[in-house]
Amino acid sequence: SRPVSPGEVAATIYQGLGLDPHRELPGPQNRPMPLADYSLKAIKELF
């Protein structure tokens, strides 16, 4: 058991849905922004 951050939960949900958590989408002023921060990984214990 280990603590996880909300960002790791989000990255896990995206991966579970078949989306790359680090995929970039247009943000404000069309600057690319990843779905989840690049430093975050999906919780591998759930897969």
C-alpha positions as CSV (number, residue, x, y, z in Angstrom):
1,S,0.0,0.0,0.0
2,R,1.4,3.4,-0.9
3,P,-0.1,6.9,-1.1
4,V,-1.0,8.2,-4.6
5,S,-1.6,11.7,-5.8
6,P,-4.7,12.9,-7.6
7,G,-2.6,13.2,-10.8
8,E,-1.7,9.6,-10.6
9,V,-5.3,8.6,-10.3
10,A,-6.1,10.8,-13.4
11,A,-3.3,9.2,-15.4
12,T,-4.6,5.8,-14.4
13,I,-8.1,6.6,-15.6
14,Y,-6.8,7.9,-18.9
15,Q,-4.7,4.8,-19.4
16,G,-7.7,2.6,-18.5
17,L,-9.8,4.4,-21.1
18,G,-7.1,3.7,-23.7
19,L,-5.8,7.3,-23.8
20,D,-2.1,8.2,-23.5
21,P,-2.0,10.3,-20.3
22,H,0.8,12.4,-21.8
23,R,-1.1,13.2,-25.0
24,E,-1.1,16.9,-25.7
25,L,-4.2,18.8,-26.4
26,P,-4.6,22.5,-27.3
27,G,-4.8,24.6,-24.2
28,P,-5.3,28.3,-23.7
29,Q,-4.0,30.3,-26.6
30,N,-3.5,27.0,-28.5
31,R,-0.4,26.1,-26.3
32,P,-0.1,22.3,-26.1
33,M,-0.9,20.8,-22.7
34,P,-0.7,17.2,-21.6
35,L,-3.7,15.4,-20.1
36,A,-1.6,14.6,-17.1
37,D,1.8,15.9,-16.0
38,Y,4.7,14.2,-17.7
39,S,6.2,13.2,-14.3
40,L,3.1,11.2,-13.4
41,K,2.7,7.5,-14.1
42,A,-0.4,5.3,-14.0
43,I,-0.8,3.2,-10.9
44,K,0.5,-0.1,-12.2
45,E,-0.8,-2.1,-9.3
46,L,-4.3,-1.7,-10.7
47,F,-3.5,-3.3,-14.1
